[in-house]
Structure formats: C-alpha cells, structure tokens
Amino acid sequence: MDYRAFHWLEKMQVQLASLAGVVAVYLFAWQYVSPWDVDMPMSFLATGCVHQLSLYALIVLGLVAVMGVVMVSTRPAGVAMAVMFSAGGVALHSVSFRTLLQYRYGDLHTLYHTMMSETAMLWGLALAAVAVMLLMRRLVGFVRPDALWQDPLEGKTPEVSGQRVMNMVFRRYLEFRLMGLGQQDERNAKTISVSQELQRSIICFFMAFVIAILLVLLLLKADARGQCIFAVMASMFIATFVAHASVPCSFFVGAMALPLAAAMVLYWLASNTVMTAGPAAWMEVRPYGMALPIDWMTFGMAASLLGYWMSSCVNENRYLQGLKTHDDEHPGQPGQTTDEHPDILGEPLPPSEVTDQSNGPNFQQKDEDQNV
C-alpha cells in the first residue's frame, strides 16, 4: 500500500476510535466514577474516592483491551493515544480545582502531596494499559499476523543518494530503527549502540520538559476547566513534537513520562509558593497548579503521544520521499553513497564510517590495493 494511503487510514482509525471512546466514557462511565460530592473536582485520592479509582482502572483496562484488538493495524503510539484521550471523558464533567482548594485551605501542602501521589498512580495505570495493549496485539498476531501494523521503514536501507533533506542525527535514528528491524548488516550494527540512542532520548526528554513547563506557565492563566485542559494538551503536544523533530529517537516511554514529570514539578511549585496561612491561603495558589491529575494523565499524555506520533510520521515521510527521489533519479540502481555523491542526508560520510561495500549495500570504499 502507498505510504500516504496507509497513513491516511491510520489517522482515520485513530481519530474515529478516540471520538467514539471519549463519547462513550463521557456518557456512560461518569456515573460510576463521579465523586461523592458533585461540587468536588474529579480527584480520586483528594476527595476520598478510592472505590471510584478502582472502577476507573477497570474501565480503562477494558477500553484498552477492546482498542488493542480493533486497532491492531495502527502503530502502538496511536492506540495508546486513543485510549488516553478516551479515558479523559470523565474529566470533562469535573468542576474547577479551586473548590477543593477552598475546602482544604488549611493543609494545602498535604493536598498537593496527595495530588502528586494520585498522578503517579494514574501513570502506573497508563503503563498497565500499555502492557494490556501489547498483550492483545501479540494474541491477535498469533491468529492473524498479517493484520498487525507493519513499520513503513521495514525493508529499507538507512542511506541512499538523492534529495538532501536529512541531518546526521536523523541518519543515526534511522540506523537504530532499521537495525531493530533486522535490516542492518554486522558492520552497520557496530556504528550504533543502545547507549547512543539512550543519550538522544535523554536529550529529547529534557528539551521537551523545558518547553512544556514554559508553555504551561505561559498558557495557563486561570482555573477554568477548558483553559486547564487546553493548556495541558497544547504544551504537551508542542513540546514533544518540537523536541522529537529536533532530536529523533525512540521516545514512546519518554512521551508517556513527560506529563508525569511536568505535573510533579508544577504541583511542587504550587505548594511551595503559598506563604500565608488561614482561610485566604487558597487565593495565593498559582494557576499552573490548577490542572487535575486526571488532566495530565489522560489529555496531557494523549497530546504528548500525538506529538511523538506526528513527528515520527514526518520523519518517515521525509525518508521515504528521499527514497522515491533516488528511484526517480537513478531508476534500477540501488542506493549508494560515494565521495562524489553525498547521501540523502546532505552530508558526506566521515572516514570512520566508510568501509568495504561487500560488507553492506549502503557504503563504499576505495580499495587501497586496487591498482597494485
């Protein structure tokens, strides 16, 4: 299937699943997980609704089991994004967090510590949901292996002559991915290591973290529910997309961990900026501390995964377009890199990476004994 048609079908599947899921959770799940007091926000631990948290976990795991089967032809990040977005349907019913601040003005530090604990618990639930999704995909793979999502880069080579659109970091990212798909020869496998990929993932995460914090501080100026959800989603999406586009790497876990790290830091800041005591203490809480844990772990995580998903698709499209350009310029010739023809990355290879072409189809070296 053509990549554009494949990507269009994948997008439609994720969008329809997200829409159907969030409508179903909004209409039917709310009655089982709503707080005892309808005037309280959607916070399980802070309002003492531990039983509702258990029911919510069952709903999320059931939702991911269904989507894990229905969406087997979609990449895992797209399925996880649809599940997290759907799980946020209950958050749309919630009232402002300020009502809980007014109710517990005497122990705001304890309240925010409880919010941090709830955020960590919901993140653990998200990890469990991903584990269930992967299990369901594996079970489907035993029955219908042809129905599983196939990486568009499978069977490709990391470098070809042609359009100069990529940089060295992106080439390293492609080498790592293709090596994982079993498409790299022994020589290429030595040029990339897990530690190098981990370093790029860490750099990408910290870049996304800084961008996310700055955007939340810029966008979240009030405690209105709509503004809280928008600020969380916009900051997570932009931060992940920009960071991953700048430093391509394996970032699925990082995209899931970003809202957790941002929420923890902002909750800590909010609890430590209140200097007064008494009934008016809640008025000093900054707006960036008004988003609920369920906002971060549903809409925030979905937006972060969306940024990672879209950046991955952009990178794939850049590479596949480069392959197409090479095929158009050199019909019937395999991609290769020479001193006269820089590769698709727009950069000649360093001497340390030039080896005998017999060891791999993507590199070429002048034989020193050729004229002997």
Contacts in CASP RR format, 6 or more apart in sequence:
PFRMAT RR
TARGET T0000
AUTHOR 0000-0000-0000
METHOD contacts of the structure
MODEL  1
MDYRAFHWLEKMQVQLASLAGVVAVYLFAWQYVSPWDVDMPMSFLATGCV
HQLSLYALIVLGLVAVMGVVMVSTRPAGVAMAVMFSAGGVALHSVSFRTL
LQYRYGDLHTLYHTMMSETAMLWGLALAAVAVMLLMRRLVGFVRPDALWQ
DPLEGKTPEVSGQRVMNMVFRRYLEFRLMGLGQQDERNAKTISVSQELQR
SIICFFMAFVIAILLVLLLLKADARGQCIFAVMASMFIATFVAHASVPCS
FFVGAMALPLAAAMVLYWLASNTVMTAGPAAWMEVRPYGMALPIDWMTFG
MAASLLGYWMSSCVNENRYLQGLKTHDDEHPGQPGQTTDEHPDILGEPLP
PSEVTDQSNGPNFQQKDEDQNV
3 152 0 8 1.000
3 316 0 8 1.000
3 317 0 8 1.000
3 320 0 8 1.000
6 152 0 8 1.000
7 313 0 8 1.000
7 317 0 8 1.000
9 73 0 8 1.000
10 73 0 8 1.000
10 74 0 8 1.000
10 75 0 8 1.000
10 78 0 8 1.000
13 71 0 8 1.000
13 73 0 8 1.000
13 74 0 8 1.000
14 71 0 8 1.000
14 74 0 8 1.000
14 78 0 8 1.000
14 79 0 8 1.000
14 81 0 8 1.000
14 82 0 8 1.000
17 67 0 8 1.000
17 70 0 8 1.000
17 71 0 8 1.000
17 79 0 8 1.000
17 82 0 8 1.000
17 86 0 8 1.000
18 81 0 8 1.000
18 82 0 8 1.000
18 85 0 8 1.000
18 86 0 8 1.000
18 302 0 8 1.000
20 86 0 8 1.000
21 63 0 8 1.000
21 82 0 8 1.000
21 85 0 8 1.000
21 86 0 8 1.000
22 85 0 8 1.000
22 86 0 8 1.000
22 88 0 8 1.000
22 89 0 8 1.000
22 92 0 8 1.000
24 86 0 8 1.000
25 59 0 8 1.000
25 63 0 8 1.000
25 86 0 8 1.000
25 87 0 8 1.000
25 88 0 8 1.000
25 89 0 8 1.000
25 90 0 8 1.000
26 89 0 8 1.000
26 90 0 8 1.000
26 92 0 8 1.000
26 93 0 8 1.000
29 56 0 8 1.000
29 59 0 8 1.000
29 89 0 8 1.000
29 90 0 8 1.000
30 89 0 8 1.000
30 90 0 8 1.000
30 93 0 8 1.000
32 52 0 8 1.000
32 55 0 8 1.000
32 56 0 8 1.000
32 59 0 8 1.000
33 42 0 8 1.000
33 49 0 8 1.000
33 52 0 8 1.000
33 53 0 8 1.000
33 55 0 8 1.000
33 56 0 8 1.000
33 59 0 8 1.000
33 90 0 8 1.000
34 42 0 8 1.000
34 52 0 8 1.000
34 90 0 8 1.000
34 93 0 8 1.000
35 41 0 8 1.000
35 42 0 8 1.000
35 43 0 8 1.000
35 47 0 8 1.000
35 49 0 8 1.000
35 52 0 8 1.000
36 47 0 8 1.000
36 48 0 8 1.000
36 49 0 8 1.000
37 47 0 8 1.000
38 95 0 8 1.000
39 95 0 8 1.000
39 99 0 8 1.000
40 47 0 8 1.000
40 95 0 8 1.000
40 99 0 8 1.000
40 100 0 8 1.000
40 103 0 8 1.000
41 47 0 8 1.000
41 94 0 8 1.000
41 95 0 8 1.000
41 96 0 8 1.000
41 97 0 8 1.000
41 99 0 8 1.000
41 100 0 8 1.000
41 292 0 8 1.000
42 90 0 8 1.000
42 91 0 8 1.000
42 93 0 8 1.000
42 94 0 8 1.000
42 292 0 8 1.000
42 294 0 8 1.000
43 49 0 8 1.000
43 97 0 8 1.000
43 100 0 8 1.000
43 115 0 8 1.000
43 118 0 8 1.000
43 292 0 8 1.000
43 293 0 8 1.000
43 294 0 8 1.000
44 50 0 8 1.000
44 52 0 8 1.000
44 53 0 8 1.000
44 56 0 8 1.000
44 118 0 8 1.000
45 53 0 8 1.000
45 114 0 8 1.000
45 115 0 8 1.000
45 117 0 8 1.000
45 118 0 8 1.000
45 121 0 8 1.000
46 100 0 8 1.000
46 104 0 8 1.000
46 111 0 8 1.000
46 114 0 8 1.000
46 115 0 8 1.000
46 118 0 8 1.000
47 100 0 8 1.000
53 121 0 8 1.000
56 90 0 8 1.000
57 125 0 8 1.000
57 128 0 8 1.000
59 87 0 8 1.000
60 83 0 8 1.000
60 87 0 8 1.000
60 125 0 8 1.000
60 129 0 8 1.000
61 128 0 8 1.000
61 129 0 8 1.000
61 132 0 8 1.000
62 132 0 8 1.000
63 83 0 8 1.000
63 86 0 8 1.000
63 87 0 8 1.000
64 79 0 8 1.000
64 83 0 8 1.000
64 129 0 8 1.000
64 130 0 8 1.000
64 132 0 8 1.000
64 133 0 8 1.000
64 136 0 8 1.000
65 132 0 8 1.000
65 136 0 8 1.000
67 79 0 8 1.000
67 82 0 8 1.000
67 83 0 8 1.000
67 86 0 8 1.000
67 133 0 8 1.000
68 79 0 8 1.000
68 132 0 8 1.000
68 133 0 8 1.000
68 136 0 8 1.000
68 137 0 8 1.000
68 140 0 8 1.000
69 136 0 8 1.000
69 140 0 8 1.000
71 78 0 8 1.000
71 79 0 8 1.000
71 82 0 8 1.000
72 136 0 8 1.000
72 137 0 8 1.000
72 140 0 8 1.000
72 141 0 8 1.000
72 144 0 8 1.000
72 147 0 8 1.000
72 148 0 8 1.000
72 149 0 8 1.000
73 147 0 8 1.000
73 148 0 8 1.000
73 149 0 8 1.000
74 149 0 8 1.000
75 149 0 8 1.000
75 151 0 8 1.000
75 309 0 8 1.000
75 312 0 8 1.000
76 130 0 8 1.000
76 133 0 8 1.000
76 134 0 8 1.000
76 137 0 8 1.000
76 149 0 8 1.000
76 252 0 8 1.000
77 252 0 8 1.000
77 255 0 8 1.000
77 305 0 8 1.000
77 308 0 8 1.000
77 309 0 8 1.000
77 312 0 8 1.000
78 305 0 8 1.000
78 309 0 8 1.000
79 133 0 8 1.000
80 126 0 8 1.000
80 129 0 8 1.000
80 130 0 8 1.000
80 133 0 8 1.000
80 252 0 8 1.000
80 256 0 8 1.000
80 301 0 8 1.000
80 305 0 8 1.000
81 302 0 8 1.000
81 305 0 8 1.000
81 306 0 8 1.000
81 309 0 8 1.000
82 302 0 8 1.000
83 129 0 8 1.000
83 133 0 8 1.000
84 126 0 8 1.000
84 129 0 8 1.000
84 297 0 8 1.000
84 298 0 8 1.000
84 299 0 8 1.000
84 300 0 8 1.000
84 301 0 8 1.000
84 302 0 8 1.000
84 305 0 8 1.000
85 298 0 8 1.000
85 299 0 8 1.000
85 302 0 8 1.000
87 298 0 8 1.000
88 294 0 8 1.000
88 298 0 8 1.000
88 299 0 8 1.000
88 302 0 8 1.000
89 298 0 8 1.000
90 294 0 8 1.000
91 229 0 8 1.000
91 292 0 8 1.000
91 294 0 8 1.000
91 295 0 8 1.000
91 298 0 8 1.000
91 299 0 8 1.000
92 225 0 8 1.000
92 229 0 8 1.000
94 225 0 8 1.000
94 292 0 8 1.000
94 294 0 8 1.000
95 225 0 8 1.000
96 223 0 8 1.000
96 224 0 8 1.000
96 225 0 8 1.000
96 290 0 8 1.000
97 223 0 8 1.000
97 228 0 8 1.000
97 289 0 8 1.000
97 290 0 8 1.000
97 291 0 8 1.000
97 292 0 8 1.000
98 223 0 8 1.000
98 282 0 8 1.000
98 290 0 8 1.000
100 111 0 8 1.000
101 108 0 8 1.000
101 111 0 8 1.000
101 282 0 8 1.000
101 285 0 8 1.000
102 282 0 8 1.000
104 110 0 8 1.000
104 111 0 8 1.000
105 278 0 8 1.000
105 279 0 8 1.000
105 280 0 8 1.000
105 281 0 8 1.000
105 282 0 8 1.000
106 277 0 8 1.000
106 278 0 8 1.000
106 281 0 8 1.000
108 271 0 8 1.000
108 274 0 8 1.000
108 281 0 8 1.000
108 282 0 8 1.000
108 285 0 8 1.000
109 271 0 8 1.000
109 272 0 8 1.000
109 274 0 8 1.000
111 271 0 8 1.000
112 267 0 8 1.000
112 268 0 8 1.000
112 270 0 8 1.000
112 271 0 8 1.000
113 271 0 8 1.000
115 267 0 8 1.000
115 292 0 8 1.000
115 293 0 8 1.000
116 263 0 8 1.000
116 264 0 8 1.000
116 267 0 8 1.000
116 268 0 8 1.000
118 293 0 8 1.000
119 260 0 8 1.000
119 263 0 8 1.000
119 264 0 8 1.000
119 267 0 8 1.000
119 293 0 8 1.000
119 296 0 8 1.000
119 297 0 8 1.000
120 260 0 8 1.000
120 264 0 8 1.000
122 293 0 8 1.000
122 294 0 8 1.000
122 296 0 8 1.000
122 297 0 8 1.000
122 298 0 8 1.000
123 256 0 8 1.000
123 257 0 8 1.000
123 260 0 8 1.000
123 297 0 8 1.000
125 297 0 8 1.000
126 256 0 8 1.000
126 297 0 8 1.000
126 301 0 8 1.000
127 256 0 8 1.000
130 256 0 8 1.000
137 148 0 8 1.000
140 147 0 8 1.000
140 148 0 8 1.000
141 147 0 8 1.000
141 148 0 8 1.000
151 177 0 8 1.000
151 181 0 8 1.000
152 316 0 8 1.000
152 320 0 8 1.000
153 174 0 8 1.000
153 177 0 8 1.000
153 178 0 8 1.000
153 181 0 8 1.000
153 316 0 8 1.000
153 319 0 8 1.000
153 320 0 8 1.000
154 181 0 8 1.000
154 183 0 8 1.000
155 178 0 8 1.000
155 181 0 8 1.000
155 183 0 8 1.000
156 178 0 8 1.000
156 183 0 8 1.000
156 319 0 8 1.000
156 320 0 8 1.000
156 323 0 8 1.000
157 178 0 8 1.000
157 183 0 8 1.000
157 334 0 8 1.000
157 335 0 8 1.000
157 361 0 8 1.000
157 362 0 8 1.000
158 171 0 8 1.000
158 174 0 8 1.000
158 175 0 8 1.000
158 178 0 8 1.000
158 184 0 8 1.000
158 188 0 8 1.000
158 362 0 8 1.000
159 171 0 8 1.000
159 174 0 8 1.000
159 335 0 8 1.000
159 337 0 8 1.000
159 343 0 8 1.000
159 344 0 8 1.000
159 345 0 8 1.000
159 362 0 8 1.000
159 363 0 8 1.000
160 322 0 8 1.000
160 323 0 8 1.000
160 326 0 8 1.000
160 334 0 8 1.000
160 335 0 8 1.000
160 336 0 8 1.000
160 337 0 8 1.000
160 343 0 8 1.000
160 344 0 8 1.000
160 362 0 8 1.000
161 326 0 8 1.000
161 329 0 8 1.000
161 330 0 8 1.000
161 335 0 8 1.000
161 336 0 8 1.000
161 337 0 8 1.000
161 338 0 8 1.000
161 341 0 8 1.000
161 342 0 8 1.000
161 343 0 8 1.000
161 344 0 8 1.000
162 322 0 8 1.000
162 325 0 8 1.000
162 326 0 8 1.000
162 329 0 8 1.000
162 330 0 8 1.000
162 341 0 8 1.000
162 343 0 8 1.000
162 344 0 8 1.000
163 321 0 8 1.000
163 322 0 8 1.000
163 325 0 8 1.000
163 326 0 8 1.000
163 344 0 8 1.000
164 342 0 8 1.000
164 344 0 8 1.000
164 345 0 8 1.000
164 346 0 8 1.000
165 318 0 8 1.000
165 321 0 8 1.000
165 322 0 8 1.000
165 344 0 8 1.000
165 345 0 8 1.000
165 346 0 8 1.000
166 318 0 8 1.000
166 319 0 8 1.000
166 344 0 8 1.000
166 345 0 8 1.000
166 346 0 8 1.000
167 345 0 8 1.000
167 346 0 8 1.000
167 347 0 8 1.000
168 345 0 8 1.000
168 347 0 8 1.000
169 200 0 8 1.000
169 247 0 8 1.000
169 248 0 8 1.000
170 248 0 8 1.000
170 315 0 8 1.000
170 318 0 8 1.000
170 319 0 8 1.000
170 345 0 8 1.000
171 343 0 8 1.000
171 345 0 8 1.000
172 192 0 8 1.000
172 196 0 8 1.000
172 200 0 8 1.000
173 200 0 8 1.000
173 248 0 8 1.000
173 249 0 8 1.000
173 315 0 8 1.000
174 319 0 8 1.000
175 184 0 8 1.000
175 188 0 8 1.000
175 191 0 8 1.000
175 192 0 8 1.000
176 192 0 8 1.000
176 196 0 8 1.000
176 197 0 8 1.000
176 249 0 8 1.000
176 250 0 8 1.000
177 250 0 8 1.000
178 184 0 8 1.000
179 188 0 8 1.000
179 189 0 8 1.000
179 192 0 8 1.000
185 359 0 8 1.000
185 360 0 8 1.000
185 361 0 8 1.000
186 359 0 8 1.000
187 355 0 8 1.000
187 359 0 8 1.000
187 360 0 8 1.000
187 363 0 8 1.000
188 360 0 8 1.000
188 362 0 8 1.000
191 353 0 8 1.000
197 249 0 8 1.000
197 250 0 8 1.000
200 247 0 8 1.000
200 248 0 8 1.000
200 249 0 8 1.000
201 249 0 8 1.000
201 250 0 8 1.000
201 251 0 8 1.000
201 254 0 8 1.000
203 247 0 8 1.000
203 249 0 8 1.000
204 243 0 8 1.000
204 244 0 8 1.000
204 246 0 8 1.000
204 247 0 8 1.000
204 249 0 8 1.000
204 251 0 8 1.000
204 254 0 8 1.000
205 243 0 8 1.000
205 251 0 8 1.000
205 254 0 8 1.000
205 257 0 8 1.000
205 258 0 8 1.000
207 242 0 8 1.000
207 243 0 8 1.000
207 246 0 8 1.000
207 247 0 8 1.000
208 239 0 8 1.000
208 240 0 8 1.000
208 242 0 8 1.000
208 243 0 8 1.000
208 244 0 8 1.000
208 254 0 8 1.000
208 258 0 8 1.000
208 304 0 8 1.000
209 239 0 8 1.000
209 258 0 8 1.000
209 261 0 8 1.000
209 262 0 8 1.000
211 235 0 8 1.000
211 238 0 8 1.000
211 239 0 8 1.000
211 242 0 8 1.000
211 243 0 8 1.000
212 235 0 8 1.000
212 236 0 8 1.000
212 238 0 8 1.000
212 239 0 8 1.000
212 240 0 8 1.000
212 258 0 8 1.000
212 259 0 8 1.000
212 262 0 8 1.000
213 262 0 8 1.000
213 265 0 8 1.000
213 266 0 8 1.000
215 231 0 8 1.000
215 234 0 8 1.000
215 235 0 8 1.000
215 238 0 8 1.000
215 239 0 8 1.000
216 231 0 8 1.000
216 232 0 8 1.000
216 235 0 8 1.000
216 262 0 8 1.000
216 266 0 8 1.000
216 288 0 8 1.000
216 291 0 8 1.000
217 288 0 8 1.000
219 227 0 8 1.000
219 230 0 8 1.000
219 231 0 8 1.000
219 234 0 8 1.000
219 235 0 8 1.000
220 227 0 8 1.000
220 228 0 8 1.000
220 231 0 8 1.000
220 232 0 8 1.000
220 287 0 8 1.000
220 288 0 8 1.000
220 289 0 8 1.000
220 290 0 8 1.000
220 291 0 8 1.000
221 227 0 8 1.000
221 287 0 8 1.000
222 287 0 8 1.000
222 290 0 8 1.000
223 287 0 8 1.000
223 290 0 8 1.000
228 290 0 8 1.000
228 291 0 8 1.000
228 292 0 8 1.000
228 295 0 8 1.000
229 291 0 8 1.000
229 295 0 8 1.000
229 299 0 8 1.000
231 291 0 8 1.000
232 259 0 8 1.000
232 291 0 8 1.000
232 295 0 8 1.000
232 296 0 8 1.000
232 299 0 8 1.000
232 300 0 8 1.000
232 303 0 8 1.000
233 299 0 8 1.000
233 300 0 8 1.000
233 302 0 8 1.000
233 303 0 8 1.000
234 303 0 8 1.000
235 262 0 8 1.000
236 258 0 8 1.000
236 259 0 8 1.000
236 262 0 8 1.000
236 300 0 8 1.000
236 301 0 8 1.000
236 303 0 8 1.000
236 304 0 8 1.000
236 307 0 8 1.000
237 303 0 8 1.000
237 304 0 8 1.000
237 306 0 8 1.000
237 307 0 8 1.000
239 258 0 8 1.000
239 304 0 8 1.000
240 251 0 8 1.000
240 255 0 8 1.000
240 258 0 8 1.000
240 303 0 8 1.000
240 304 0 8 1.000
240 305 0 8 1.000
240 306 0 8 1.000
240 307 0 8 1.000
240 308 0 8 1.000
240 311 0 8 1.000
241 307 0 8 1.000
241 308 0 8 1.000
241 310 0 8 1.000
241 311 0 8 1.000
243 251 0 8 1.000
244 251 0 8 1.000
244 255 0 8 1.000
244 307 0 8 1.000
244 308 0 8 1.000
244 311 0 8 1.000
244 312 0 8 1.000
245 311 0 8 1.000
245 314 0 8 1.000
245 315 0 8 1.000
248 311 0 8 1.000
248 315 0 8 1.000
251 308 0 8 1.000
252 305 0 8 1.000
252 308 0 8 1.000
255 301 0 8 1.000
255 304 0 8 1.000
255 305 0 8 1.000
255 307 0 8 1.000
255 308 0 8 1.000
256 301 0 8 1.000
256 304 0 8 1.000
256 305 0 8 1.000
258 304 0 8 1.000
259 296 0 8 1.000
259 297 0 8 1.000
259 300 0 8 1.000
259 301 0 8 1.000
259 304 0 8 1.000
260 296 0 8 1.000
260 297 0 8 1.000
262 296 0 8 1.000
263 291 0 8 1.000
263 293 0 8 1.000
263 296 0 8 1.000
263 297 0 8 1.000
266 288 0 8 1.000
266 289 0 8 1.000
266 291 0 8 1.000
267 289 0 8 1.000
269 286 0 8 1.000
269 288 0 8 1.000
269 289 0 8 1.000
270 285 0 8 1.000
270 286 0 8 1.000
270 288 0 8 1.000
270 289 0 8 1.000
273 284 0 8 1.000
273 285 0 8 1.000
273 286 0 8 1.000
274 281 0 8 1.000
274 284 0 8 1.000
274 285 0 8 1.000
275 284 0 8 1.000
276 284 0 8 1.000
319 344 0 8 1.000
322 344 0 8 1.000
323 344 0 8 1.000
325 344 0 8 1.000
326 335 0 8 1.000
326 344 0 8 1.000
334 361 0 8 1.000
335 361 0 8 1.000
335 362 0 8 1.000
336 357 0 8 1.000
336 361 0 8 1.000
336 362 0 8 1.000
336 364 0 8 1.000
337 343 0 8 1.000
337 348 0 8 1.000
337 349 0 8 1.000
337 362 0 8 1.000
337 363 0 8 1.000
337 364 0 8 1.000
338 364 0 8 1.000
339 348 0 8 1.000
342 348 0 8 1.000
343 349 0 8 1.000
349 363 0 8 1.000
353 363 0 8 1.000
354 363 0 8 1.000
354 364 0 8 1.000
354 365 0 8 1.000
355 363 0 8 1.000
355 365 0 8 1.000
356 363 0 8 1.000
356 365 0 8 1.000
356 367 0 8 1.000
357 363 0 8 1.000
357 364 0 8 1.000
357 365 0 8 1.000
END
